[in-house]
């Protein structure tokens, strides 16, 4: 049973790790595409249309992989975790249904117009389709984060015969951690896309493609990254304070605090040891953890030993948090340096362009690390204080889970490599093919008698 339990957890973790990569891009990329469209509508400059046409291909590929991986992930609720829906299905089911009805259908309906309608509908309709798709991706995130946040800070329900029944849907949706998690996730998506757009554009720049559309996209990516990263640091601090209030054991694990203490140091490095319930080789800054979490140098931080065995695994949270924060600090340095260069020189240098290329998927690293901190930090609960993970698992034999896990891992590894390869292939191909077609058909020419002399339509 223990083997099946761990394998089921690993399988779900691998599935959600792969899945989250793509919504993280599609959420913010939809809004980036809308920005390109509005700039083209306002200025008539072809570079914005060219940027739109390049990145809409990547959006379509990303959207497709996000949909497919989301479907396989949802299957596991029934196969590996039946206790989840049996216990909280009255709440989780409607929230997932709202996501499909209000968000996914909106995205799927207008995505076709967005991809293939530029030559068939008016500029206004095409812009509206782009807006609705972008809004649909964000609405999808809203419902998923609402459910996930409720699992961390469950309110607005009562338990009847072992099942959760909603008593206040507004309280469930806007639960105590939901605003912080949603904001944190949306900004993470924005940063992921900002570095992806800047990195792929820098790759094209290094290959000698200095088209105006390339520089427009590069500037846009760098500007968004430079603006969002300090906001994310502020939101992350607020999210941490909210977590300290509702999930103090998670914070204790993230900071590596075993004994309740005042003036807790901020540990830059340590090797947490759960058997001995201590840290080895600590390197820390005195009192800084208390300053960050309590805004008081002598603030008291509750230690892991106060929670007995009801605390999450320490090492994954400790290191996952530091990977997330470290990547964020690197994002801050690179984006501000590139923004400074663009403002002062009007261009980037080859070495900063290479840095942007290296940072193309840094948003993935930070997002996955942060997601692991969030989800592993909820253990041993699936729904915090209501349902443990062990209570929700199925009795599927371990060998069956192991076989499907291997299949998933091989498939996901192949698809991830293929996705990254295709992105760079599109970047290499762009600028060396046929001239980019106008985004919209040219208006018909009207002769002196008022008759239509011709109408140019572009395939």
Secondary structure as UniProt FT lines:
FT   HELIX           2..43
FT   HELIX           46..79
FT   HELIX           82..99
FT   HELIX           100..104
FT   HELIX           105..116
FT   TURN            118..120
FT   HELIX           123..152
FT   STRAND          157..160
FT   TURN            161..162
FT   STRAND          163..166
FT   HELIX           169..173
FT   TURN            176..177
FT   HELIX           178..206
FT   TURN            207..208
FT   HELIX           212..246
FT   HELIX           248..255
FT   STRAND          261..262
FT   STRAND          266..273
FT   TURN            274..277
FT   STRAND          278..285
FT   TURN            286..287
FT   HELIX           288..294
FT   TURN            297..298
FT   STRAND          300..301
FT   HELIX           304..307
FT   TURN            308..309
FT   HELIX           314..345
FT   HELIX           350..358
FT   TURN            359..361
FT   HELIX           362..376
FT   TURN            377..380
FT   STRAND          381..383
FT   TURN            384..386
FT   STRAND          387..388
FT   HELIX           389..392
FT   HELIX           398..429
FT   TURN            430..431
FT   STRAND          445..446
FT   TURN            448..449
FT   STRAND          452..454
//
